[in-house]
Amino acid sequence: MTKVLAPDIVVDDALGNSSYIVDIGDGRALVIDPARDPSPYLALAGDRGLEIAFVAETHLHADFVTGSRELALRGAQVLASATGRVEFPHRGVHDGDEVDLGGLRLRALATPGHTPEHLAYLLCDHDVPVALFSGGSLIVGAVARTDLISPERTEELSRSLWRSLQDSILTLPDELAVFPTHGAGSFCTASPGGERVTTIGREKATNPLLGAPDEDTFVARLLGSLGTYPAYFRTLREVNRRGPVAYGSFPGLPSLALAELRRLVDHGAELIDARPVSEFAAGHIPGSLSIALRAQFGSWLGWLTERDRPLAFVLNQSQDRTELVRQCLTIGYENIAGELAGGIETWTAAGLPVNRIPLLPPERIDRVPVLDVRQQVEFEAGHIPGAVHVELGSLPGHLGDMPDGTMTVMCGHGERAATAASLLARSGRGDVTILEGGPDELAAARHEHLAR
């Protein structure tokens, strides 16, 4: 009977990923796929009286900057695929290599597919498998996407993933616990799912991709399930291969005087208004891009702005500057110029103009054309008849294609709609409104109307 292992799980809700901390039994710990901010791992290890001795990377991540270098600063040895050509100090491991963790052993399994250099790690206690850290090779109800390298290699990598599953993963015991890196909310997944931990047997029985009778069917199903992903995914693999900057402690968010902010914007800085939708709508600096500070802030920042462009921000007094910086650095956005000191009040006190975008109550939505900027899967699940659909990430390339006349933008809750409205406004549209809320609010408004 396979033994049971219960590692600590650190979930990044913003990116939909999980990292793991394993007590290896001698006062030391192993961390799998840490994100850039080391504080959650250090805190958990400290609470358990553990020293982080090893960090294992399953692959070169496209969706977040690795925290391996931050943990290496504190004495951890980094394990990474020998075929990944990683340039910062690490121990390269090949298929079948085993690392002695002091009683436990970690065996590398080459599982190319999600990425070419991908490894899964089989943790064994006296040769008995106790856990599989699968990275993106097998996740709950799906597998991770195979189109991150290039369109030309997507089918090749999909076929590699089929073979990796058949030869290295599905041959493991059915009761073996599987701890994937990618999960619900990650754009690296081929399909959504709510749970983060599974077993080999459960995936054999329920995973629709694993139910494919042959390689061709698996590939066709996988390729048919792939959605869009943020533009920054194309650059982070190389950042992680070369090795990100290791800060030791993350920097704060500098304050910018009004004159300095204007100078930066005049010289090409991106001005991000990270306030809540209602505050942005009530008055904002002309040309600013609305990306409300929330769990998904980093994803949309990476989707809609250039990584090397200086970033300046407008915030309100109560917002968490540390969280904003953390999300920027997690996706490799280092060029943080700072925030306008005093916020929007400094701008208005100087007599400078502000723009406003009306918020439309859900009960009035039937009176105007609608632009729905949700993801394709959300739109297909239900939408307003006649709505124009353009995913938010694709909108910058379609600004000139929008219908004339007043238009209301909608999404799931309002934040993406505000981002879209700000893109439309700075392209010259002055006839845009933002739907307050999303489908739930629309349904409630219609139910109330019918009940009258």
PyMOL commands that set and color helices and strands:
alter all, ss='L'
color gray80, all
select helices_A, chain A and resi 39-47+68-72+82-84+151-169+200-206+215-224+233-242+258-266+277-282+297-304+321-330+344-349+362-367+376-381+392-397+399-401+415-426+439-451
alter helices_A, ss='H'
color red, helices_A
select strands_A, chain A and resi 8-12+17-23+28-32+51-56+77-81+91-93+98-100+104-110+119-125+128-135+177-180+198-199+255-256+270-273+289-290+311-314+336-340+359-360+370-372+388-389+407-410+432-435
alter strands_A, ss='S'
color yellow, strands_A
deselect
rebuild
show_as cartoon
